[in-house]
Amino acid sequence: MYNFLIILFTKILNRLLKLFHKNGGNILGKIALKLNSNILKYFKVNCPVIAVTATNGKTSTNNCIRYTLSQAGYKVISNSEGNNMKTGILSTLLKNSSLTGKIKADFLCFEVDESYVPIIFKDFRLDTLIILNFFRDQLDRNGEVESLILKINEFLKTYNNNLILNNDDPNVARLGLANPNNSNVYYYHADAYSNATKDMLDAGEGKFCPFCKTRLKYEYYQYSHIGKFICPNCNFGDNKIYKTATEIDLDKKVFYVEGIPYYMHNNSIYTVYNNLAIISVCSLYEIDVEIIQDSLKNFSLNNGRLEEVIIKDSPTIINLAKNPTGANVSLRLLNEDSLSKDLLFVLNDNVADGFDVSWIWDINFDKLKNVDRIVTSGTRAYDIAIRIKTSGFNENKIFAIPNLDDATKKLYETNNKKYVIANYTALQPTRTALFKLK
């Protein structure tokens, strides 16, 4: 009866928030957890539960899975707005359950913060877990990436359901061995694309085998430590691959899996890996290939994740970057574009970003190509401007402007193509400032 009253109260509150055009975020979950810390156990779910976790890419991947399943005619409930910690997922359940805790859906799809996977799913059903990648991120909140991996590894020791892993990230691939009795582990892999390299050019983790400590041998790197690797001593990395991306052509925005072409909305190697995870999970649930193809070609998140817009007649690409790998992937996309362009980099140091911004020194600003001007903004506008200056970029073409509206106006003083990179709390305010000009 107590849980019944909690759900009733949160539903009334949610209705009131809607009357005032407020979303509420994770407030419903916060209240419910205060009233009963074990309320997750109360919900009754009879459909598959899919979770996506990673350092980078979980929002885009989860939302595209939701979109694809919906296109296939299924009712899908998801935390599509990105509230990915325990209170956010609980809020989604509260909004979509009956007063008795029943969830009526064909699928539940959640993106889950990496550190919350063991916390949420010790109390809640999980049928399929997708792990995309692990990088250093928000060290003052998450700590070193190894400690995060070990926590998930401990959880997976007793997990026996579907586990979909990026075989080209040694930090992820190692988790397939957490439970030797789990026969439901599926790995995906991508062949080298045109800009793959023999050497690691970006900051990366996982250089040594987690089992025998031998240095890993790479055939190629796609970006950071993502690439084709093997341990020359114990053969770690030599796994049976479920889905492989071949014939990757970013200019044509296409790759192939088992001879089938998949066209992408974006032209990034990063997108290829996200799409491989989507193809893998949708194949497990027997979604028609034509539906998957259509989804990957047409789905766009449009919330600052490789978002393409026209502003004041200038093509503009907006992307989130909350760690060095995310920033370097964005710069790699910029460098693969032969057009002249201007860059806006917005850096905040709010609580959700992490106060430590030392990660900006691992960004490859020294490799910029065809960039005419750079505008920096945000609470740490001068920090990022100094970092860019020390990379050798012409200081007379760097403009540090903390006020976002002034910074975006400065950006559009020329007609060049624009690239915009913003970290976590900076992303939506930056989009707002840009769309004022649009």
C-alpha positions as CSV (number, residue, x, y, z in Angstrom):
1,M,0.0,0.0,0.0
2,Y,2.9,2.4,0.8
3,N,4.4,2.0,-2.7
4,F,1.0,2.5,-4.2
5,L,0.7,5.9,-2.4
6,I,4.3,6.9,-3.5
7,I,3.4,6.2,-7.1
8,L,0.1,8.0,-6.8
9,F,1.8,11.1,-5.3
10,T,4.5,11.2,-8.0
11,K,1.9,10.9,-10.7
12,I,0.0,13.8,-9.3
13,L,3.2,15.8,-9.0
14,N,4.1,14.9,-12.6
15,R,0.7,16.1,-13.8
16,L,1.2,19.4,-12.0
17,L,4.6,19.9,-13.5
18,K,3.1,19.4,-17.0
19,L,0.5,22.1,-16.3
20,F,3.4,24.5,-15.8
21,H,5.2,23.1,-18.8
22,K,8.0,21.6,-16.7
23,N,9.6,18.3,-17.4
24,G,10.8,17.6,-13.9
25,G,13.9,15.7,-14.9
26,N,14.7,13.2,-12.2
27,I,12.7,14.9,-9.4
28,L,10.1,12.2,-9.3
29,G,12.8,9.5,-8.8
30,K,14.5,11.6,-6.1
31,I,11.2,11.9,-4.1
32,A,10.4,8.2,-4.5
33,L,13.8,7.1,-3.3
34,K,13.6,9.3,-0.3
35,L,10.3,7.7,0.6
36,N,11.4,4.1,-0.1
37,S,15.0,3.3,-1.1
38,N,14.0,-0.1,-2.4
39,I,11.1,1.0,-4.6
40,L,12.8,-0.3,-7.8
41,K,12.0,-3.8,-6.6
42,Y,8.2,-2.9,-6.7
43,F,7.9,-2.6,-10.5
44,K,6.6,-5.5,-12.5
45,V,8.2,-5.8,-15.9
46,N,7.3,-8.6,-18.4
47,C,9.2,-7.3,-21.4
48,P,12.9,-7.3,-22.4
49,V,15.0,-4.6,-20.7
50,I,17.9,-3.2,-22.8
51,A,20.5,-0.9,-21.3
52,V,23.3,1.0,-23.0
53,T,26.3,2.2,-21.1
54,A,29.6,3.9,-22.1
55,T,31.7,6.9,-21.6
56,N,30.7,8.4,-24.9
57,G,27.8,7.7,-27.3
58,K,25.2,6.1,-25.0
59,T,22.5,8.8,-25.5
60,S,22.6,8.6,-29.3
61,T,22.8,4.8,-29.3
62,N,20.0,4.3,-26.9
63,N,17.7,6.7,-28.6
64,C,18.3,5.1,-32.0
65,I,17.6,1.7,-30.6
66,R,14.3,3.1,-29.2
67,Y,13.5,4.7,-32.6
68,T,14.3,1.4,-34.5
69,L,12.1,-0.7,-32.2
70,S,9.3,1.8,-32.5
71,Q,9.6,1.8,-36.3
72,A,9.2,-2.0,-36.1
73,G,5.8,-1.4,-34.4
74,Y,6.8,-2.0,-30.8
75,K,5.8,0.1,-27.8
76,V,9.0,1.3,-26.2
77,I,9.6,3.1,-23.0
78,S,12.9,4.9,-22.6
79,N,14.7,7.6,-20.7
80,S,15.2,9.3,-24.1
81,E,16.0,12.7,-22.5
82,G,19.2,11.4,-20.9
83,N,18.5,11.2,-17.2
84,N,20.6,8.2,-16.8
85,M,21.3,7.7,-13.1
86,K,19.1,5.8,-10.7
87,T,16.7,8.7,-10.0
88,G,16.3,9.4,-13.8
89,I,15.5,5.8,-14.6
90,L,13.2,5.6,-11.7
91,S,11.4,8.8,-12.9
92,T,10.8,7.2,-16.3
93,L,9.3,4.1,-14.6
94,L,7.1,6.2,-12.3
95,K,5.7,8.1,-15.3
96,N,4.9,5.0,-17.2
97,S,3.7,2.5,-14.6
98,S,0.3,1.7,-13.2
99,L,-0.4,2.5,-9.5
100,T,0.5,-1.2,-8.8
101,G,3.8,-0.8,-10.5
102,K,3.0,-2.7,-13.7
103,I,4.9,-1.5,-16.9
104,K,3.0,-2.1,-20.1
105,A,5.5,-2.1,-23.0
106,D,7.1,-4.3,-25.5
107,F,10.6,-3.1,-24.6
108,L,12.3,-0.9,-22.0
109,C,15.4,0.9,-23.3
110,F,17.7,2.8,-20.9
111,E,20.9,4.6,-21.2
112,V,22.7,4.2,-17.9
113,D,25.6,6.1,-16.4
114,E,28.6,3.7,-16.3
115,S,28.9,3.9,-12.5
116,Y,25.2,3.1,-11.9
117,V,25.0,-0.2,-13.8
118,P,25.8,-2.3,-10.8
119,I,23.6,-0.1,-8.5
120,I,20.4,-0.1,-10.7
121,F,20.4,-3.7,-11.9
122,K,21.0,-5.4,-8.7
123,D,17.4,-4.5,-8.0
124,F,15.9,-4.4,-11.5
125,R,15.5,-6.8,-14.4
126,L,18.1,-6.6,-17.2
127,D,18.0,-8.7,-20.4
128,T,20.6,-7.1,-22.6
129,L,23.5,-4.9,-21.7
130,I,25.4,-3.0,-24.4
131,I,28.8,-1.5,-23.5
132,L,30.3,0.8,-26.2
133,N,33.6,2.1,-24.7
134,F,35.4,3.3,-21.7
135,F,37.6,6.5,-21.5
136,R,38.9,8.7,-18.8
137,D,36.0,11.1,-17.9
138,Q,35.2,13.4,-15.0
139,L,38.1,12.1,-12.8
140,D,36.9,14.0,-9.7
141,R,33.5,12.1,-9.9
142,N,34.3,8.7,-11.5
143,G,38.0,8.2,-10.5
144,E,40.3,6.4,-12.9
145,V,38.7,4.3,-15.6
146,E,40.1,1.1,-14.1
147,S,38.1,1.4,-10.9
148,L,34.9,1.8,-12.9
149,I,35.7,-1.2,-15.1
150,L,36.3,-3.4,-12.0
151,K,32.9,-2.5,-10.5
152,I,31.1,-3.5,-13.7
153,N,33.3,-6.6,-14.0
154,E,32.1,-7.6,-10.5
155,F,28.5,-7.1,-11.5
156,L,29.0,-9.2,-14.6
157,K,30.4,-12.2,-12.7
158,T,26.8,-13.3,-11.9
159,Y,25.1,-11.9,-15.0
160,N,24.0,-14.5,-17.6
161,N,21.9,-12.6,-20.1
162,N,22.8,-10.9,-23.4
163,L,26.1,-8.9,-23.2
164,I,27.0,-6.9,-26.4
165,L,30.6,-5.6,-26.3
166,N,32.9,-3.5,-28.5
167,N,35.7,-5.9,-29.3
168,D,37.9,-3.0,-30.5
169,D,38.1,-1.5,-27.0
170,P,40.2,-3.7,-24.7
171,N,38.6,-2.0,-21.7
172,V,35.2,-3.4,-22.9
173,A,36.3,-6.7,-24.5
174,R,37.8,-7.9,-21.2
175,L,34.3,-7.8,-19.6
176,G,33.3,-10.7,-21.8
177,L,35.4,-12.9,-19.6
178,A,33.9,-11.8,-16.3
179,N,31.5,-14.7,-16.3
180,P,32.9,-17.8,-18.1
181,N,29.5,-19.5,-17.8
182,N,27.7,-16.8,-19.7
183,S,27.1,-18.1,-23.3
184,N,25.3,-15.0,-24.4
185,V,28.3,-12.7,-25.1
186,Y,28.3,-11.0,-28.5
187,Y,31.3,-8.9,-29.8
188,Y,31.2,-6.4,-32.6
189,H,34.2,-5.1,-34.6
190,A,35.0,-2.6,-37.4
191,D,37.6,-3.0,-40.1
192,A,40.1,-0.2,-40.6
193,Y,38.7,3.0,-42.2
194,S,40.7,5.3,-44.4
195,N,42.1,7.4,-41.6
196,A,43.0,4.5,-39.3
197,T,46.7,4.8,-38.1
198,K,49.5,2.4,-37.2
199,D,50.2,4.5,-34.1
200,M,48.0,5.8,-31.3
201,L,47.6,9.6,-32.0
202,D,45.2,10.4,-29.2
203,A,45.1,10.0,-25.4
204,G,44.1,6.4,-24.6
205,E,43.8,3.7,-22.0
206,G,44.1,0.0,-22.1
207,K,47.6,-0.3,-23.5
208,F,48.4,-3.5,-21.6
209,C,46.6,-6.9,-21.4
210,P,44.4,-6.9,-18.2
211,F,45.1,-10.6,-17.7
212,C,48.9,-11.1,-18.3
213,K,50.1,-7.5,-18.3
214,T,51.8,-7.9,-21.7
215,R,51.7,-4.8,-24.0
216,L,48.9,-5.2,-26.5
217,K,49.8,-5.3,-30.2
218,Y,47.6,-3.2,-32.5
219,E,47.2,-3.8,-36.2
220,Y,45.6,-0.4,-36.4
221,Y,44.0,2.4,-34.4
222,Q,40.7,4.0,-35.4
223,Y,40.8,6.7,-32.7
224,S,42.2,6.8,-29.2
225,H,42.8,3.2,-28.0
226,I,39.9,1.9,-30.2
227,G,41.2,-0.5,-32.9
228,K,42.2,-4.1,-33.8
229,F,44.4,-5.5,-31.1
230,I,45.7,-8.8,-29.7
231,C,47.7,-9.8,-26.7
232,P,50.8,-11.6,-28.2
233,N,51.2,-13.6,-25.0
234,C,47.7,-14.9,-24.0
235,N,45.7,-14.1,-27.2
236,F,43.3,-11.7,-25.4
237,G,41.2,-9.9,-28.0
238,D,40.8,-12.9,-30.3
239,N,37.1,-13.4,-29.9
240,K,34.3,-14.8,-32.1
241,I,32.8,-11.7,-33.7
242,Y,29.0,-11.4,-34.0
243,K,28.9,-8.3,-36.3
244,T,31.7,-6.7,-38.4
245,A,31.6,-3.4,-40.2
246,T,33.4,-3.7,-43.6
247,E,34.0,-1.3,-46.6
248,I,33.6,1.8,-44.4
249,D,33.3,4.9,-46.6
250,L,32.8,8.0,-44.6
251,D,32.5,10.2,-47.7
252,K,29.5,8.2,-48.8
253,K,28.3,7.7,-45.2
254,V,28.1,3.9,-45.7
255,F,29.5,0.7,-44.3
256,Y,28.6,-3.0,-44.8
257,V,27.7,-5.8,-42.4
258,E,27.5,-9.3,-43.9
259,G,27.3,-7.8,-47.4
260,I,24.4,-5.5,-46.5
261,P,24.9,-1.7,-46.9
262,Y,24.0,0.6,-44.0
263,Y,23.9,4.3,-44.7
264,M,24.5,6.7,-41.8
265,H,23.1,10.1,-41.0
266,N,26.6,11.2,-39.9
267,N,30.0,10.5,-41.3
268,S,32.2,9.6,-38.3
269,I,34.0,6.4,-37.4
270,Y,32.5,7.0,-34.0
271,T,29.1,6.7,-35.5
272,V,30.0,3.4,-37.2
273,Y,30.7,1.9,-33.8
274,N,27.5,3.1,-32.3
275,N,25.6,1.8,-35.3
276,L,27.3,-1.6,-35.0
277,A,26.0,-1.8,-31.5
278,I,22.5,-0.9,-32.7
279,I,22.6,-3.5,-35.5
280,S,23.8,-6.2,-33.0
281,V,21.0,-5.7,-30.5
282,C,18.3,-5.3,-33.2
283,S,19.5,-8.5,-34.8
284,L,19.3,-10.4,-31.5
285,Y,15.7,-9.3,-31.3
286,E,15.1,-10.2,-35.0
287,I,14.2,-6.8,-36.3
288,D,13.9,-6.7,-40.1
289,V,17.1,-5.5,-41.8
290,E,15.2,-2.9,-43.9
291,I,13.9,-1.3,-40.7
292,I,17.4,-1.1,-39.2
293,Q,18.7,0.3,-42.5
294,D,16.0,3.0,-42.6
295,S,16.6,4.0,-39.0
296,L,20.4,4.4,-39.2
297,K,20.0,6.5,-42.4
298,N,17.3,8.8,-41.0
299,F,17.6,9.0,-37.3
300,S,19.0,12.2,-35.8
301,L,19.0,13.1,-32.2
302,N,19.1,16.8,-32.9
303,N,20.3,17.8,-29.4
304,G,23.9,18.7,-30.0
305,R,25.2,15.2,-30.8
306,L,26.7,15.7,-34.2
307,E,23.8,18.0,-35.0
308,E,23.9,19.7,-38.4
309,V,22.1,23.0,-38.9
310,I,22.4,26.1,-41.2
311,I,22.9,29.3,-39.3
312,K,23.2,32.6,-41.1
313,D,23.9,30.7,-44.3
314,S,26.8,28.8,-42.7
315,P,26.7,25.0,-42.3
316,T,27.2,24.3,-38.6
317,I,28.1,21.1,-36.8
318,I,27.4,21.0,-33.1
319,N,28.9,18.2,-30.9
320,L,29.2,17.3,-27.2
321,A,32.7,16.7,-25.9
322,K,33.1,16.1,-22.1
323,N,36.5,14.4,-22.1
324,P,39.7,14.3,-24.3
325,T,38.5,11.4,-26.5
326,G,35.2,13.1,-27.3
327,A,37.0,16.3,-28.1
328,N,39.6,14.5,-30.3
329,V,36.9,12.7,-32.2
330,S,35.2,16.0,-32.9
331,L,38.5,17.5,-34.1
332,R,39.2,14.5,-36.2
333,L,35.8,15.0,-37.9
334,L,36.8,18.7,-38.4
335,N,40.2,17.8,-39.9
336,E,38.7,15.3,-42.3
337,D,36.6,18.2,-43.7
338,S,38.8,19.9,-46.4
339,L,36.8,23.2,-46.3
340,S,37.9,26.3,-44.4
341,K,36.1,26.6,-41.1
342,D,35.9,28.4,-37.8
343,L,35.7,26.7,-34.4
344,L,33.8,27.6,-31.3
345,F,34.8,25.7,-28.1
346,V,32.7,26.2,-25.0
347,L,34.1,24.9,-21.7
348,N,32.3,25.0,-18.3
349,D,33.4,23.6,-14.9
350,N,30.1,23.2,-13.2
351,V,29.3,20.3,-10.8
352,A,28.0,18.0,-13.6
353,D,31.1,18.7,-15.7
354,G,33.7,18.1,-13.0
355,F,35.7,20.9,-11.6
356,D,39.0,19.4,-13.0
357,V,39.5,20.6,-16.5
358,S,43.1,19.4,-16.9
359,W,41.8,17.0,-19.5
360,I,41.9,19.8,-22.1
361,W,45.7,19.3,-22.2
362,D,45.1,15.9,-23.9
363,I,43.2,17.5,-26.8
364,N,45.1,17.5,-30.1
365,F,44.8,21.1,-31.0
366,D,48.3,20.9,-32.6
367,K,46.8,18.8,-35.4
368,L,44.2,21.3,-36.6
369,K,43.7,21.7,-40.3
370,N,42.1,24.5,-42.3
371,V,40.9,26.4,-39.2
372,D,40.8,30.1,-39.8
373,R,39.6,31.4,-36.4
374,I,38.8,29.9,-32.9
375,V,36.3,31.5,-30.5
376,T,36.3,30.2,-26.9
377,S,33.6,30.7,-24.4
378,G,32.1,29.4,-21.1
379,T,33.2,29.7,-17.5
380,R,36.7,28.5,-18.5
381,A,37.0,30.4,-21.8
382,Y,40.4,31.7,-21.0
383,D,41.7,28.2,-19.9
384,I,40.8,26.7,-23.3
385,A,42.1,29.7,-25.1
386,I,45.5,29.4,-23.4
387,R,45.6,25.7,-24.2
388,I,45.0,26.4,-27.9
389,K,47.6,29.1,-27.9
390,T,50.2,26.8,-26.4
391,S,49.5,24.3,-29.3
392,G,51.0,26.8,-31.7
393,F,47.7,28.2,-33.1
394,N,48.0,31.9,-34.1
395,E,47.0,33.9,-30.9
396,N,45.7,36.7,-33.0
397,K,43.0,34.4,-34.4
398,I,41.9,33.2,-30.9
399,F,39.0,35.1,-29.3
400,A,38.2,34.4,-25.7
401,I,34.6,35.6,-25.0
402,P,33.0,34.2,-21.8
403,N,29.5,35.5,-22.7
404,L,27.9,32.9,-25.1
405,D,25.7,35.4,-27.0
406,D,28.7,37.6,-27.7
407,A,30.8,34.5,-28.6
408,T,28.3,33.2,-31.1
409,K,28.0,36.6,-32.8
410,K,31.8,36.7,-33.1
411,L,31.8,33.2,-34.6
412,Y,29.4,34.3,-37.4
413,E,31.3,37.4,-38.5
414,T,32.6,35.2,-41.4
415,N,30.8,32.9,-43.8
416,N,33.0,29.9,-43.2
417,K,31.7,26.5,-42.2
418,K,31.4,26.3,-38.4
419,Y,32.2,23.6,-35.9
420,V,31.0,23.9,-32.4
421,I,32.3,21.8,-29.5
422,A,30.8,22.2,-26.0
423,N,31.1,20.2,-22.8
424,Y,28.2,18.8,-20.7
425,T,26.5,21.8,-19.1
426,A,27.6,24.1,-21.9
427,L,25.9,22.2,-24.6
428,Q,22.3,23.3,-24.3
429,P,23.0,26.9,-23.5
430,T,25.3,26.9,-26.6
431,R,22.5,25.5,-28.8
432,T,20.2,28.2,-27.4
433,A,22.6,31.0,-28.3
434,L,23.2,29.5,-31.7
435,F,19.5,29.1,-32.5
436,K,18.9,32.7,-31.5
437,L,21.0,33.6,-34.6
438,K,19.2,31.0,-36.7
